[in-house]
Amino acid sequence: MSTLPLNDVVQVKVEVSPASATRAGFNVGLIIGKATVIPAETRLKEYAGLEDMIADGFTSAMPEYQAAAFYFMQKKRPNRVMIGVCGEEEDYLDAVTACRTKNSDWYAVACCGASKADVLAIAAYIETAVPSSVFFYTTADAADKSGSADGAFKTLQSLSYLRSIGQYSTTADAVCSIMGYAMGANTGLASSAYTLAYKQEPGVEPEDLSLTDVSAIKGVNGNVYINRGNTYNLFEQGVMADGTPFDEVINLDVLANDIQLSVMDLLAGYAKVPQTEGGVALIISSITAPCRQAVSTGFIAPGVWNGPSILTLNTGDTLSDGFLVLSESVAGQSTADRAARKAPPIYVPIKLAGAIESVIISVVVDR
């Protein structure tokens, strides 16, 4: 007996949706030095620990090794570090830009023994680097200790740079320690949000600074590692050159990256996202997921919106979820925007959870 195929009646086609784009981890630091262990043509290599560096030819006396030791000593230990090389005929800015061209997986960068001129040049580059990055630097200059206009702290503060964070320390490349904490603590897990304030720098000697010194350094948005009360060795205050807390910078970078990739996954994964309210709803859903993740980590939290009114959100309204995703109507689009297949403008107001870093306590006694 002949058998006819079922496909004439029921045909099944299996379609596997494309894999989502890999999210940047925002947890890899790059340390650049002038050792010749890594060939200039290779430019940078990734290491999981100090043992790997030794096996590759680094010695414990090399600045890159010592900086990486600070980086890996943190209790919240990062999983990996990248080590880059600055060629003989290069300056550190050349090396940083070459490392970015070669590999864009790193988020934070520090340069061993960088001079003031290096710091200013790299800071200017990092401010507009793509993908978004941050620059960590150490200074022991007297001008930075006193908060003088001649110092790197004051210069970068005057320029309102958002992506550079400096530490005054007489320990070479001490800032690599707090960079290690920043990368190791950024896990993306529930309740993992953190600040750099009051963290320890294992292996780094606290600076012997007066209150006047600390006030001068903090006054120009520099950071210090000091002892308080003969008990606590603390990194203070964890701010960028313009005064923005580091945690806000990295978490906003993470959120922007996640939203961008989530929406791109939608556009690439669907046969078509219609230019209708239903299509906009799909985009809003794609934006909502990363925002909920930011709530989970503790970066965003419910609160009162004190910003300007946006569409249906008014100043003084409560963001019960910590965020809102709003869109203008498709019907209100111009003919040109419809012809260009643009989505209507979408707004994402968020309420940061913030952080408490100082406390005033009044003890009232009744006899």
TIKOL-404963 format. One record per residue: residue in three letters; x, y, z of N, C-alpha, C in turn. Coordinates in steps of 0.1 Angstrom, whole numbers, plus 5000, padded with zeros to 4 digits. Atoms other than C-alpha are relative to their C-alpha. Layout:
BEGIN
ALAXYZXYZXYZ...
//
This chain:
BEGIN
MET500949885000500050005000500950125000SER499249885001501450344990499550095012THR500349904989501650615018500350144995LEU499849865004501250985010500550085012PRO499449924989503151245030498950095007LEU500849924991501451425059500150154997ASN499849865003502951755047499050074992ASP501149955008500151795023498850055008VAL501149964991497751825052500550095012VAL499549934988499851935082501550024998GLN498549975002503252105077500550085012VAL499449944988505452195107501350064996LYS498749935002508252445104500550055013VAL499349964987510652495133500950124997GLU499249885001512052845137500650035013VAL499449974987514552915164500450155000SER499849854999514653275175501550025002PRO498549974999518153435172500450035014ALA499549984986520253445203500150155003SER499949864996520253775222501550045000ALA498649955000523353985220500649995014THR499350024987525953925247500150145007ARG500049884992525654185274501550035005ALA498749974994528854375284499949985015GLY500150034986529754275319500350125009PHE499749884992531054615330500849965013ASN499350054989533354415353501549964997VAL498650035004536754405336500850135000GLY499149885000539554645343501249974992LEU498850015008542554715321501150085007ILE498849944994545954795336501150014989ILE499049985011548454945311501450045006GLY498649974996552254955317501049994989LYS498949995010555554975299500949884999ALA499250125001556854625304499849944986THR500050065014557754435272499649865000VAL500450144999556254105283499049974988ILE501050025011553254145259500550074988PRO499649945012554254215223499150124996ALA500849885003553154555210498949974990GLU501050045010551354385181498849935007THR501050074993549354175206499150115008ARG500549894993548654495227499549985014LEU500550034986546754345256499649855001LYS500450144997546054005272499150005013GLU500950024988543453875297500649905009TYR499450094990544553715329498949975011ALA501050044989542453525356500750025014GLY499349994987545053585383501550034999LEU498549965000548653675393500849884995GLU499350125004549753315387500150004984ASP500049995015548853355350501050104995MET499149895004550853675348501549955001ILE498650054998553953505363500349904989ALA499850105010553553215339500350064986ASP499949935013553453465310501350084999GLY498749935001556753625320500150135009PHE500049894991555753905344500849965013THR499450034987557753935377499350095011SER500749934989556554055411500650145002ALA499449864998558854365408499450094989MET500549915011556954495377498850085004PRO501249924996554454775381498749944997GLU501250065004551854595362499549885009TYR500350114991552054295385499650055013GLN500449954987551954505416498650075000ALA501349945002548954705403498949895000ALA501050115001547154375394499949935014ALA500150064986547954245430499050085008PHE501049914993546054545444498649964995TYR501350035007543254465419499449875005PHE500550134997542954105428499949975015MET500150024986543354145466498750035006GLN501349964995539854275470499249885005LYS500850114996537454055490498949964990LYS500950035011534954085462500950004988ARG499050015010537553965438499549994986PRO500450015014537154035401500549874994ASN499650125007537353735378501250014991ARG499049995010539753875353500550154999VAL499549875003541954165344500750004986MET499249995013543454285311501250085003ILE498749934999547054395310500450054986GLY499649955013548054625281501450065001VAL498649955001551354755269500150134993CYS499749875006552555105262501449994993GLY498850025007555155095235501150115003GLU498949904997558555275237499850134994GLU500249875007557655545212498650055003GLU501349954998554155595226499950075013ASP500449964987552555785254498849925004TYR501150084994549755645276498750024992LEU501249985008547055805255500049924988ASP499950095012548255625224499749865004ALA500250134996548255305244498549975003VAL501450024996544755345258499150004987THR500850015013543255425223500349884992ALA499750125007545055135208499449885007CYS500650114993543754905235498550004998ARG501449995003540255025229499749954986THR500150055013540654955192500149854999LYS499750155000541954605199499049925007ASN500950084991539454505225499150105007SER501049914993536254675238499349945012ASP500650074988535454425266500350075013TRP499749944987537154635293499250135002TYR500849884996535254905312500850115007ALA499249914992537755055336501549994995VAL498650005004541355155328500950085010ALA499049934992544455255349501349994993CYS498750015006547955335337501150025011CYS499050004989550955255359500950124999GLY499149894999552855565370499750114990ALA500449895010550855805347500350145006SER499749864997552056165348498850085000LYS501249915001549756465352499650024985ALA500349995014550056515314499249884995ASP500750125005549056155308498650005005VAL501350004994546156185332499050104993LEU500849915007544756495315499649964986ALA500350045013545056355281499149884999ILE500850125000543556015289498550045005ALA501349964995540656175309499250074989ALA500749945011539756385279499549904990TYR500450115010539656075256498949925006ILE500950094994537755855281498650075001GLU501349934999535056125284499149974988THR500850035012533856045249500349874993ALA499650135006535255695243498749914998VAL501050095003532955435228500549864999PRO501149994990531855205244500450085012SER499849924988531455405276501049935010SER498950054991534455365300500350105011VAL499649914989535955505332501549995002PHE498549994998539555615340500350025015PHE499550004986541155545374501550055000TYR498649955000544355735383500450035014THR499449984987546655775413500950134998THR499149885000548456105421500650025014ALA499449974988550956195448500550145000ASP499649865002551456555436499650095012ALA500349904989551656825463498850094996ALA501149915004549257035442498749935002ASP501250074998546656765445499749985015LYS500250014986547156725482499550135006SER500549874995546557095487498850054993GLY501149955008543757125462500350124991SER499549885008545757375442499449994985ALA500549995014544557495407501049934991ASP499050065009547757345393499949845000GLY500150154999546756985403499049944990ALA500950075009544956725382498650005005PHE501450004994542056705407499350134996LYS500649875002541257075403499750024985THR500149985015541857075365498849924995LEU501150085005539456785359498750045006GLN501249954994536956925383499550124992SER500449885008536957255364499449964987LEU500550045013536257065332498849915001SER501250084997533356875349500049864993TYR499950145006534656535337499249905009LEU500850104994532256255345500649875001ARG499650145001534355955337501549985005SER498650024995537656005356499950015016ILE500050004985538155915393501549995005GLY498649994996541456005410500149985015GLN499650024985543055905444501350065003TYR498849954995545656085463500749895008SER499350104993548155825475501550004997THR498550015002551955795480500449854996THR499850145005551555425471499749994985ALA500150005015552155375434498849924996ASP501150065006549055285415499049945010ALA500950054990546955245447498649994995VAL501450005005543755325428499649874994CYS500350135006543954985412499249915010SER500750084989542654845445498550034999ILE501549965000539355035444499449964987MET500550045013539154965407499649855000GLY500350144998539354595416498749975007TYR501350014993536454635441498950034990ALA501149955009534354825415499749894990MET500250105010534854545390499549875006GLY500450124993534454255414498650005006ALA501349994993531354385431498850024990ASN501149985010529454455398499649874994THR500450145004527854115396498650004992GLY501349995006524354225385499049915007LEU500950084992522853995411499050085008ALA501049934992519854085433500750065012SER499549924989520754355459501550014999SER498649995001524254385445500550144998ALA499649865002524254765440501050045012TYR499049964990527254925459500450144997THR499249885002529155245464501449975003LEU498650024997532855295467500450065014ALA499749944987532555495499500249905011TYR499750084988534155345530500449864998LYS499550145003535555035513501550005003GLN498650024997538954895521500949984987GLU499050035010542054875499501149915005PRO499050094995543954565509501350024993GLY498749985005547654605505500550144999VAL499649865001547554985504500050065014GLU499849934987548855195533499150125000PRO500849884999546355455545500950125001GLU499249875000547655815540499950075013ASP500049924988548756015570499750154996LEU500549865004546656325562499350075011SER500749924990545356605584498650024995LEU501349965004541756715584500050104989THR499949895010542857015564500449944986ASP499750075012544456785538498849934993VAL501150085006541456565534498950104995SER501049905004539156865532500450064986ALA499549945013541357015504499849914989ILE500150105011541456695484498549974997LYS501550025003537656635488499450124993GLY500549885005537056995479500250014985VAL499850015014538356925444499749874994ASN500550135004536656595441501049894998GLY499150115000539656385448499649905011ASN500350114991539556055468501249975008VAL498950034991541655935497499849865007TYR500150134992542355615517500750045013ILE499549954987542655715554499549915011ASN500450074988542255575589499150095008ARG500849924991539455685611499849925013GLY500250064987539255615648500949895004ASN499050114998542355395648499549864998THR500650135002540055115637499749984985TYR500550025014538755175601500950064990ASN499349955012540855205570498950024989LEU501149985009538455365545500450084987PHE499949925012538355485509498850105000GLU501049905000536555815507500250094988GLN501450024998534355935490499449924988GLY500450085011534155745457499350084990VAL500649915010533356035434500950034988MET499349975012534256125399500550155000ALA499449865000536056455389498950115001ASP501149904999532656635386499249995013GLY500750024987531456505420498949894999THR500950115002529156235406500549875007PRO499650134994529255915427500349904989PHE499650105010531055635408498849904997ASP501050105001528155395414498950054990GLU501049955009525755625395500549994986VAL499450005014528055635365499949864994ILE499950145005528555255362498649944998ASN501350065001524955165369499150064988LEU500749945011523555415344500649954986ASP499450065012526055285318499449864998VAL500650145001524754925325498650014995LEU501449995003521155035323499850044985ALA500149955014521655225290500449894990ASN499650115009523554925275498949894999ASP501050115000520954675286498750044992ILE501249965007518054885272500350004985GLN499749995014519854945239500049864994LEU499950135005520554575234498749935000SER501350064999517154465246499150044988VAL500849955011515454685220500549954986MET499450055012517854575193499749864998ASP500450145001517154215201498549994994LEU501450005005513454295195499950034985LEU500049965014514054465162500649894991ALA499450115008516354185150499349875000GLY500650134998514253905163498649984994TYR501350015005510853995149500050024985ALA500149985015509853975112499750154998LYS500349865001508454325117499450055013VAL500749934989507654555146499150114994PRO500949915007504554735133500050145006GLN500049864995504355115135498650035005THR501349994993501255085157500250015015GLU499950004986500455125193500549865006GLY499550144996500954745196501549994998GLY498550015002504454775181500750085010VAL499349924990505355055205499949935014ALA500150074988504054835233501149895001LEU498950105000506554565223501350075004ILE498849934997509354825225500050045015ILE500249964986508054945259500349875009SER499750134993508154575271501549975000SER498550035001511754545259500850095009ILE499349904991512754855279499749975015THR500450034986510854745310500849895007ALA499250114994512854425315501350055006PRO498849954994516254605320499750095012CYS500449914988514554855343499749925012ARG500350094988513254575365501249945005GLN498750064995516754425366500750115009ALA499449894992517954765379499450025013VAL500750004987515354755406500549885008SER499650124993516454395415501450025006THR498649984995520154505419500050105011GLY500149904990519054795441500450144995PHE499649875005520055085418498750094999ILE501249925001516455195412499049965011ALA500950034989513755215439498850094999PRO501249925000510155345443500350145007GLY499849874994509955715452499250114993VAL500749895006508556055444500850074989TRP499449945011509356205410500150155002ASN499849864998510956545415500550074988GLY499649945013511956605379498950074993PRO501149935007510056795353498949914995SER501250085004506656675341500449944986ILE499850075013506856425312498749934996LEU501350065004503656335293499149995011THR501050024990501356185319500650015014LEU499450004987503956195347500350155004ASN499949864995503856515368501050005012THR499149984989506356655393499249975013GLY500750034988505356515427499349865000ASP500650135001503956185414500949905006THR499250124995505055855429500349904989LEU499650115009506955615408500049875008SER500250114991505655305425500949884997ASP499050105003508055075406501450054999GLY498649945001510955315406500350054986PHE499849965014510555375369498750004992LEU501249995009508055445341500550004986VAL499749995014508155395304498950064992LEU501149935006506155645285500350034985SER499849985014505655705248498950104994GLU501049925007504055965226499249914990SER500950085008501255845204500549984985VAL499750025015501755695169499150094992ALA500949915008498755895157500550144999GLY499549865000500556215166501350024992GLN498849995008503556135144499950084987SER500149925012504456355115500149904988THR499950085012504256225079501449954997ALA498550025003508056245076500549885009ASP499650104991508556035107499449864997ARG500650135004506055765096500749954988ALA499350045012507755755062501449955003ALA498650044996511155715079500049885009ARG500250114992509655435100500750015014LYS499549974987510655595133498949965010ALA501050014989509055505166499850145006PRO500249874993507455795185501050015012PRO499149994989509655935212499649935013ILE500250084988509955715243500850065012TYR499349944988510855845278500049905011VAL499850094989512155645307500450075013PRO499649934987512055845340500349895010ILE499750104990513755645368500350085013LYS499749944987514155715405501149915006LEU498950074995517555625419499849965015ALA500150044986517655435452500950095009GLY499149914992520555665463500849925010ALA499350064989522755585493500350095011ILE499749924988523355705528501549995003GLU498650004997526955805535500450095012SER499849934987526656025566498850005008VAL501150014990524556015597500250105011ILE500049914988523656275624499049945009ILE500950074990522256115655500050095013SER500349924988520756305684499549915011VAL500450084989520656115717499450095010VAL500749914990518056275740499849925013VAL499950074987518456175777498950075009ASP500949964990515656195802500349945013ARG499850064987516456155839498749985008
//
